[in-house]
Amino acid sequence: MCPFATASGLIIVKVRLVIILFSVFGREITKFTPTDRPMPLSDLSHRLSSKSHRLVITTHWNPDGDAVGSSLGLAHYLRGQGHSVQVVLPNAPSAPLQKTPGYASAFVMVHSEQRAAAERAIQEAEGLFSLDYNTASRVGEDLMPWVAEFEGFRVLVDHHQEPDGGYDFVYSQTSKSSTAEMVYDFIAQDGGALDASAADALMMGLITDTGSFRFSSVSPATLAAASALVEAGAEAHVIHERLFDAHSPSRLRLWGRALSSLELMAEGRAALVHLTAQDLVECGYEAGDTEGLVNQALSISGVLVSAFAREDAAAGIIKLSFRSKGDVDVNAFARAHWQGGGHIYAAGGKSDDTMADTLARLRSSLTELGAL
Ligand SMILES: [Mn+2]
């Protein structure tokens, strides 16, 4: 059970006690370990509480609900604590995510659209947060050097496997449902007030990364965080409408097209759907239209692994998404065959071959994976 089960005022005393325990523990750890060992976020609380800081929050390329939610949630919170905070997104998220409270504010910048301003914000920052990604290349080629060569203190909050080294403060835990849940943990132990905008953004991260609290990653701590976020003003039904009842006609056409391409392998344990560049053009593809599509085939009885291949003509690659359940590890699969990785049950990758060759290779590798 997470000790910071709720942000309600009634248990502030309890939270303060935990902070004291954390600090004592933190100091002892520091004494007996090498100096290059990254510090826990409880030490970050001490660092930040000394004065107002200039901070910048970054997240991964093609930011999803958890990336946007954790970044904006943390930004709202830290701004409320008196810090000067900028969020730098590598590129713009889908239209529904742009409706997150605070997205249109001056403190949110999209690097691919406002390069100079975003780079100046990073240059001027004392501290940089890396949220929801494990390695600097995940922010995309253009933003990567700004993250990798940042000279101030660096903070990682992430639930992906095998994060980069070189951070001053690290909260990395693959069992966590979402980065938003981890940002909530930080806020709960930091002890400050959570406003309705922060609560909304973090709840959105929880909802999107857990498939609305359906995935195996949902723990008592996840639900305790959700409970505290509702208390602080988050409304799950408003977030659901904003995200899931706001689709374009092109999205439904593309899903129809992709689902008609469904192929089953390994005696129905593996499923594959795909969209060619021509499909995308014919259906009027808009950014974000295929988000979540890969999950659909897992709804078929007996399917344990689902793959989605989408041609990206501009990049000259086939983009791949994988989802699984049971004992099927798509992180290992994506690493071994598809220049990618992720989590056990959700991973991505790519292929430099043609769509026809990629599909042929997917069919045989999925058959092998499904047979295990
Ligand atoms: Mn995430």
Residues whose N, C-alpha, C, O or C-beta is under 5 A from the ligand:
A	BS01	MN	D66 D132 S178 T179 D209
